[in-house]
């Protein structure tokens, strides 16, 4: 059996498992392999593969979805990783990101306050989180800037590509919603049910269970949250709002 812990999480309404099964059928449907999905440490998804083609299937899964680093010793300075915000707002000295470090024990990495202030201006972390629409589990791309193996500490910065995206989100004048904890198909259903599909300029899948809605000019994020929120049990909303 081959196990791959991929760079996706399933949580919230757990609809991501069904969506992931569909993706795997499309990816592996012609191979002699069976798979099982399970949530492992901190809701990362483990794909367990067995059968004649399990090795080639595991490689295809890694290529398609990526794989967590597992161990601190695999984390490299200057390398880019895909992680998720975690425990946002619980501390004032930065923002924690889960990049999938399980050994020697589960460990989150830190985007430190001095970097955030240098990048976004001298404001408290909790104010940034609120204004930028950041929510737990939002996928982000980060670069490792420091690793202290003895102290088991990892510091991060946003990758150049991620930083460019964040700054575009904050400057283009369109209200935005980040929705985590349900699949994009359910978000679309909620928009159609409430008649608000016409208010969305663009929908973007950021991850298996994370969706970005860019709203049309004149459409305000709080109103859309109020309308579709009751149809998306288990979902969490973050908003970028322009006056």
Secondary structure, DSSP 8 states (H G I E B T S, - for coil): -EEEEEEEE--TT-THHHHHHHHHHHHHTTSS-EEEEEE-GGGEEEEEEESTTHHHHHHHHHHHH-B--EEGGG--TT-EEEEEE-STTS-SSEEEEEEEEEESS-EEEEEEHHHHHHHH-S--HHHHHHHHT--TT-EEEEEEEEEETTTTEEEEEE-HHHHHHHHHHTTSS--EEEEESS-HHHHHHHHHHHT-GGGEEEEEEEETTEEEEEE-TT--HHHHHHHHGGGSTT-EEEEE---
